[in-house]
């Protein structure tokens, strides 16, 4: 009996020492030193955070916000720019190839439109208009890029290897973006050479007919531009961010109910926006620059210059036209509202995160000194894509390319007709 009691006391003593040891270890030794494995996500880690935009009613998980990926130019990382028309993407793209502080910056040449963005192993680290060109088609969308980018890089590098693709994009207020696209087309530019690839084939002319005959739509009125039901400018941002394979690509008979098809496309675009490494907003340039630098641990060497008004903002739109514009871009309007809420939630999260570098703390201080109000659009706003964006920019509009436009348009028509 005495031996049993002594044994129990010994067991209790050892258990007490064990509990006390665990307490001391947790109190005195930090997790990053003592933990043998990565800590499991706690309830706090997954707790929803309210968007910093005071008008927001959405909640986001921390996995939607903490998008710091520490871009490794010497590793297997590739930045992939999903360039949506008329969002200021051309200017942003130029910053990437000319004004990025990185160990292996892009090499640009006077007699070439594209730059070489490679690391010491000759691996391409940037997939964009000014590095690889329109390798997946003119303004390729999410669906096209995810299918095409690995194939293009394997072909250009001469090897098949695992890479980490870090997608990013820029969004713009839908009505202003739409008007900007109309003005661009009105001046004679088109996106006829867009491939519209999905599930291994191009959209047919029956699925997406052209809105005009001939080589361009020069002089088109806003009413005529809106009247074409096949105009891809309608809800462009939602379509380009969605996984179109989910709705049968451009074949509307796969999901014949329009309301269902549109909702599926919108939800897909929102989900992809949650997962994307970074997205910026044209109306918030300083904040977009900050988030890009914070996300990828890269730094731009020049400021993002902005202007107080745009060509699109100068257009007089009648009330009935404004109503029609809203109807044609209702999906983009909902996507943009969601994007703005997520954008400011990420901005708030980035500022509240611990362990910020001196560079980012100084950058925030510079924004404060400059009087940047993060709840409203910047007082100045860049719209240089009016001069540069689209199929060709100002430097590209040479006489030889103008003469070649009709031939290219006809070639595109013939190619898409073959899929019919």
C-alpha positions in Angstrom: 0.0 0.0 0.0 2.8 2.4 1.0 4.6 1.6 -2.3 1.5 2.4 -4.4 1.0 5.7 -2.6 4.6 6.7 -3.2 4.3 5.8 -6.8 1.2 8.0 -7.2 3.0 10.9 -5.5 6.0 10.4 -7.9 3.7 10.4 -10.9 1.9 13.6 -9.7 5.3 15.3 -9.1 6.6 14.4 -12.5 3.3 15.7 -14.1 3.6 18.9 -12.2 7.2 19.4 -13.3 6.2 18.7 -16.9 3.4 21.3 -16.9 5.6 23.9 -15.2 8.3 23.3 -17.8 5.9 23.8 -20.7 4.7 27.1 -19.0 8.3 28.3 -18.7 9.2 27.3 -22.2 6.2 29.2 -23.7 6.8 32.2 -21.5 10.6 32.7 -21.9 11.3 31.2 -25.4 9.9 32.9 -28.5 8.0 30.8 -31.0 10.4 31.5 -33.9 13.2 30.0 -31.8 11.6 27.1 -30.0 9.0 26.0 -32.5 10.1 22.9 -34.4 7.3 23.3 -37.0 5.3 26.2 -38.3 2.5 27.1 -35.9 -1.0 26.0 -36.8 -3.3 28.8 -37.7 -5.2 30.0 -34.7 -8.7 31.3 -34.5 -7.2 34.8 -34.4 -5.2 34.2 -37.6 -8.4 33.3 -39.4 -10.6 35.9 -37.7 -12.3 38.2 -40.2 -11.1 41.7 -40.5 -13.4 44.6 -41.5 -12.2 46.6 -44.5 -10.7 49.9 -43.7 -13.0 51.6 -46.1 -15.7 53.1 -43.8 -18.3 52.4 -46.4 -17.5 48.7 -46.5 -19.8 46.0 -45.3 -17.5 43.1 -46.3 -15.3 41.0 -44.1 -12.0 39.5 -45.3 -9.9 36.6 -43.9 -6.3 37.3 -43.1 -5.3 35.0 -46.0 -6.9 37.6 -48.3 -4.9 40.4 -46.9 -1.4 39.2 -46.0 0.0 38.9 -49.5 3.7 39.6 -48.9 5.5 37.2 -51.1 9.1 38.4 -51.0 9.8 38.2 -54.7 13.0 36.3 -55.4 14.5 37.5 -58.7 17.2 34.8 -58.6 14.8 32.0 -57.8 11.8 30.7 -59.7 9.5 33.7 -59.3 7.9 35.3 -62.3 5.8 38.5 -62.1 2.9 38.2 -64.6 1.0 41.4 -65.5 -2.7 41.0 -66.4 -3.0 44.2 -68.4 -6.6 45.4 -68.7 -7.2 48.1 -71.3 -7.5 51.8 -70.2 -6.5 51.3 -66.6 -3.1 53.1 -66.7 -1.4 49.8 -67.2 1.0 51.1 -69.9 2.5 53.6 -67.5 2.7 51.0 -64.7 4.4 48.6 -67.2 7.0 51.2 -68.1 7.8 51.8 -64.4 8.4 48.0 -64.0 11.0 47.8 -66.8 12.7 51.2 -66.3 12.2 52.3 -62.7 12.5 49.2 -60.5 15.3 48.9 -57.9 16.2 45.3 -58.3 19.5 43.3 -58.4 18.8 42.3 -62.1 16.9 45.2 -63.6 15.5 45.0 -67.1 17.8 46.0 -69.9 16.1 48.4 -72.4 17.5 49.5 -75.7 16.7 52.5 -77.9 16.0 50.6 -81.1 13.7 48.0 -79.4 10.3 48.4 -77.9 10.8 45.5 -75.5 13.3 45.1 -72.7 15.2 42.0 -71.5 14.1 41.2 -67.9 16.3 38.2 -66.9 18.3 37.1 -63.9 21.8 35.8 -63.8 20.6 32.4 -65.0 18.9 34.0 -68.1 15.5 33.2 -66.6 12.7 35.7 -67.3 11.4 37.3 -64.2 8.8 39.6 -65.7 6.0 38.7 -68.1 4.5 41.9 -69.5 4.0 43.9 -72.6 7.3 45.7 -72.4 9.3 42.5 -71.5 7.9 39.6 -73.4 5.5 41.5 -75.6 1.9 40.3 -76.2 3.1 36.7 -76.2 -0.3 35.3 -75.1 -2.3 37.7 -77.3 -3.2 41.3 -77.2 -4.3 42.1 -73.6 -4.6 38.5 -72.7 -7.0 37.8 -69.9 -6.8 35.6 -66.8 -8.0 32.5 -68.7 -5.5 33.0 -71.5 -2.5 33.8 -69.3 -2.9 30.8 -67.0 -2.9 28.5 -70.0 -0.3 30.3 -72.0 2.4 31.8 -69.8 4.2 28.5 -68.8 4.3 27.3 -72.4 5.8 30.6 -73.6 8.4 30.7 -70.9 9.4 27.1 -71.5 9.8 27.8 -75.2 11.8 31.0 -74.7 14.1 29.6 -72.0 14.5 26.3 -73.7 13.6 24.3 -70.6 10.5 23.1 -68.6 10.8 23.9 -64.9 8.7 24.7 -61.9 8.0 28.4 -61.4 6.0 30.5 -59.0 3.7 32.8 -61.0 2.8 36.0 -59.2 -0.1 37.6 -61.0 -1.0 41.3 -60.6 -3.3 43.8 -62.3 -4.7 47.3 -62.2 -8.4 48.2 -62.0 -10.2 51.4 -62.7 -13.6 53.0 -62.0 -15.8 51.3 -64.6 -17.6 54.2 -66.2 -14.4 56.3 -66.7 -12.6 53.2 -68.0 -15.4 52.5 -70.5 -15.5 56.1 -71.8 -11.7 56.0 -72.1 -11.9 52.9 -74.2 -14.6 54.4 -76.4 -12.5 57.5 -77.0 -9.5 55.3 -77.8 -11.6 53.3 -80.4 -13.1 56.5 -81.7 -9.5 57.7 -82.6 -9.0 54.6 -84.8 -7.3 52.1 -82.5 -8.7 48.6 -82.1 -7.9 45.3 -80.3 -8.7 43.2 -83.4 -5.7 41.0 -82.9 -6.8 39.8 -79.5 -6.8 36.0 -79.6 -9.7 35.4 -77.1 -8.4 31.9 -76.5 -10.3 29.6 -74.1 -10.2 25.8 -73.6 -7.8 25.4 -76.5 -9.5 27.4 -79.2 -10.3 31.0 -80.2 -13.8 32.5 -79.9 -15.6 32.2 -83.3 -17.1 35.1 -85.1 -20.5 33.6 -84.4 -19.7 33.8 -80.6 -18.1 37.2 -80.7 -18.9 39.1 -83.9 -17.1 42.3 -84.7 -19.0 45.5 -84.0 -17.8 47.2 -87.3 -16.8 46.4 -90.8 -13.4 47.3 -92.2 -10.2 48.0 -90.3 -11.4 50.2 -87.4 -14.3 52.1 -85.9 -13.0 55.6 -86.3 -15.5 58.3 -85.4 -17.9 56.0 -83.6 -20.4 57.8 -81.4 -20.9 56.8 -77.7 -24.5 55.7 -78.5 -23.3 53.4 -81.3 -20.4 52.1 -79.2 -22.9 51.1 -76.5 -25.4 49.7 -78.9 -23.2 46.8 -80.0 -24.2 43.9 -77.8 -21.1 42.0 -78.6 -18.8 44.8 -77.6 -16.2 43.4 -75.2 -15.8 46.8 -73.6 -19.0 45.9 -71.6 -18.0 44.6 -68.2 -14.5 44.1 -69.5 -12.8 44.0 -66.1 -15.0 41.3 -64.8 -14.6 39.2 -67.9 -10.8 39.5 -68.0 -10.4 38.6 -64.4 -12.8 35.6 -64.4 -12.0 32.0 -65.3 -14.1 31.8 -68.5 -13.8 28.0 -68.6 -16.4 27.8 -65.8 -19.1 29.3 -68.1 -18.1 27.6 -71.3 -15.9 30.4 -72.6 -17.7 32.5 -75.2 -20.3 29.8 -76.0 -23.3 31.2 -74.2 -25.3 28.0 -74.8 -23.3 26.2 -72.2 -24.9 28.4 -69.5 -27.9 29.8 -71.3 -29.4 31.7 -68.4 -27.8 35.1 -68.7 -28.3 36.1 -65.0 -26.7 32.8 -63.9 -23.8 33.2 -66.3 -23.1 36.7 -65.3 -23.2 35.8 -61.6 -20.8 32.9 -62.1 -18.4 35.2 -64.0 -18.6 37.9 -61.3 -18.0 35.4 -58.4 -15.0 33.9 -60.3 -13.5 37.4 -60.8 -13.9 38.2 -57.1 -12.3 35.0 -56.1 -9.4 35.5 -58.5 -9.0 39.0 -57.1 -8.8 37.6 -53.6 -6.1 35.1 -54.6 -4.0 37.5 -56.8 -0.7 38.6 -55.4 -1.4 42.3 -56.0 -3.8 44.6 -57.6 -3.8 48.4 -57.7 -6.5 51.0 -58.4 -5.9 53.7 -61.0 -7.5 56.3 -58.8 -5.2 55.6 -55.8 -1.7 55.7 -57.4 0.4 56.4 -54.3 -1.4 53.8 -52.3 -1.0 51.3 -55.2 2.7 51.9 -55.4 3.0 51.4 -51.6 1.1 48.1 -51.7 3.1 46.8 -54.7 6.4 47.6 -53.0 5.3 46.1 -49.7 3.9 43.0 -51.4 6.9 42.1 -53.4 9.6 43.8 -51.4 10.6 45.8 -54.5 11.0 49.5 -54.8 10.4 52.0 -57.5 13.0 54.6 -58.1 10.6 57.4 -59.3 7.3 58.7 -58.1 4.1 57.9 -59.9 3.2 61.2 -61.5 -0.5 62.0 -61.6 -2.7 64.6 -63.4 -5.8 66.3 -62.1 -8.2 65.3 -64.8 -8.5 62.8 -67.7 -9.8 62.9 -71.2 -12.7 60.7 -70.1 -13.6 63.1 -67.3 -14.0 65.9 -69.8 -16.7 64.1 -71.8 -20.2 65.4 -71.4 -22.6 62.4 -70.8 -26.3 62.9 -71.0 -28.4 61.4 -68.1 -29.9 58.7 -70.3 -26.4 57.8 -71.5 -25.2 57.6 -67.9 -28.0 55.2 -67.1 -27.1 53.1 -70.1 -23.4 53.1 -69.1 -24.3 51.9 -65.6 -26.4 49.1 -67.1 -23.7 47.9 -69.4 -21.1 47.9 -66.7 -23.1 46.7 -63.7 -20.8 43.7 -63.1 -17.7 45.9 -63.3 -19.4 48.3 -60.8 -19.9 45.5 -58.3 -16.4 44.1 -58.9 -14.9 47.6 -58.4 -16.8 48.1 -55.1 -15.5 44.8 -53.9 -12.0 45.6 -55.1 -11.9 48.9 -53.4 -13.0 47.4 -50.1 -10.4 44.6 -50.4 -7.7 47.1 -51.5 -8.1 49.3 -48.4 -8.3 46.3 -46.1 -5.0 45.2 -47.5 -3.6 48.7 -47.1 -4.7 48.7 -43.4 -3.3 45.3 -42.8 0.1 46.2 -44.4 0.4 49.2 -42.1 -0.6 47.3 -39.0 1.7 44.3 -39.6 4.7 44.0 -37.3 8.3 44.1 -38.4 8.0 46.7 -41.0 11.2 47.8 -42.5 12.6 51.4 -42.1 12.0 52.0 -45.8 8.2 51.4 -45.5 7.9 53.3 -42.3 9.7 56.3 -44.0 7.5 55.9 -47.0 4.3 56.1 -44.9 5.7 59.2 -43.3 6.4 60.7 -46.7 2.7 60.0 -47.7 1.5 61.8 -44.5 3.7 64.8 -45.2 2.4 64.9 -48.7 -1.1 65.0 -47.3 -2.3 61.9 -49.1 -5.9 61.0 -48.0 -6.3 57.2 -48.2 -10.0 57.3 -48.1 -10.5 59.4 -51.2 -9.1 59.3 -54.7 -5.8 61.2 -55.0 -6.1 64.9 -55.8 -4.2 64.2 -58.9 -4.9 61.3 -61.2 -2.8 59.7 -63.9 -4.5 59.0 -67.2 -1.5 58.8 -69.5 -2.9 55.6 -70.9 -5.0 57.9 -73.0 -1.9 58.6 -75.0 -0.2 55.2 -74.6 -2.5 52.3 -73.9 -4.3 50.0 -76.3 -3.0 48.0 -79.3 -0.4 50.6 -80.2 0.9 53.6 -78.2 1.9 57.1 -79.5 5.5 56.0 -80.3 4.1 53.0 -82.3 1.7 55.0 -84.5 3.9 55.2 -87.5 2.8 55.4 -91.1 4.0 51.8 -91.9 1.8 50.3 -89.1 -1.2 52.4 -90.2 -0.9 51.0 -93.7 -0.7 47.5 -92.3 -3.8 47.7 -90.1 -6.3 46.6 -92.8 -4.1 43.5 -93.6 -3.9 42.5 -89.9 -7.7 43.0 -89.4 -8.5 40.8 -92.4 -6.0 38.2 -91.2 -7.7 38.1 -87.8 -11.1 37.7 -89.3 -10.0 34.8 -91.4 -8.3 33.1 -88.4 -11.4 33.4 -86.2 -13.6 32.3 -89.1 -11.7 29.0 -89.3 -13.0 28.1 -85.8 -16.6 28.6 -86.8 
